[in-house]
Amino acid sequence: MAGNNYQYPHLEFVSDTAAFIEDEIIYTSGDGDMFPDDIPVGIVKIDDDNGFYVIPFVNIAKTNLVRVLNKEN
């Protein structure tokens, strides 16, 4: 996911073989070792250009506490 100065982040670097279904839940993949896998993030939506964006489960504008994840090898 990447922010784009709009209300919701877009999914980027999606492979050509990926098949998302609108309204399905999207989870972290664990790729890149930034976050553990299988953390629910939000709901997938399809935009007018057939791209994908995500409605997060949290309202980022109202977030006042953040948890930092430290994944050890």
Secondary structure, DSSP 8 states (H G I E B T S, - for coil): -B--SSSS-B--S--TT----TT-EEE---GGGSS-S--EEEEEEE-TTS-EEEEESS-GGG-----------
